[in-house]
Amino acid sequence: MKIRPAGSMQTLAEAMERVAEVRDRAELIAYLQKHYDFWQPTEANVTIEAYGRDERNGWDTHLICIDGKAALFSDGTCS
């Protein structure tokens, strides 16, 4: 699954330069713990929800949140 920051302070092109890939949910949680440690992500407080199709990059975009706070967009879900 591809992931990118959900921050609104950057253009899509800037966000796409920071795309990373994770293989599964465990790797996603580890990524969040490394890059979003200030929100204290855990298996219990990380959610992934469908967000909508983004024709600009071809993603069926999902929003990854930590305790309801938007952290990342992804091109799908993981197990």
N, C-alpha and C positions, 0 to 999 in steps of 0.2 A: 504494500500500500504506500502510495506517495503522500507526503504531508508537507504543509507549508504554513508559515505563520498566519494568524488570523488578524493581526494588528492592522488598524486602519491608517496608520501613519506612513504607509508605503504604497507605491503603485503595484499593480499586478505584476509587471515585469520585474520589479525589485523583489517581490515575494517569490516569484518563480525561480529567481536566482538562488534562493535558499531552500529549494525543495530537497527533502531527504526521503529515504525509504526505510520502512520498518517491515519485518516479515510477519510479525504476529503481535497479539495484545501485550505479551510480556515485554517485547522489544519497545513497543509504544510507551508503556509505563516507564521503562528505564529511560527512554528519551525524555519524557516529560519530567522525570525526577532530576535529570541532569540539567535541563534547560529552563524548567519552570519550578525549581525547588522552593521558591518563595511562596507558592500556592500549595505546597505539600501534597502533590498528587499521589494517590493510592489506587489500588484496584477498585476500591469501593466508591471513590468520588470522581472517577473519570467516566464520562459518557460520550457516546458517538451517536449523532442523530442525522438523518437525511436533511439536507439543506436546500438542494435544488441543482438543476443542470446549469453549468457555466460554459456557455458556448465559446468563450474567449480562450479557454484552455482544453475544452473537451471533457471536463470532469463531471461525473455525477457526484457533486460535492456533498460532503458530510462535515458537520461541525463537531469538533472535539472540545469538550469543556472539562474544566476541573472545578468542582463545586459550583457548577452553573456559569463559570466565567470562561468566555471563548479564548481558547489557546491556539488551536490549529484548524486548518481546513484539510480534508483528505479527499482522495479520489475514490473512496469506498470505505468498507468496514474491514475489521479483522477479527479473527476468532480468539 
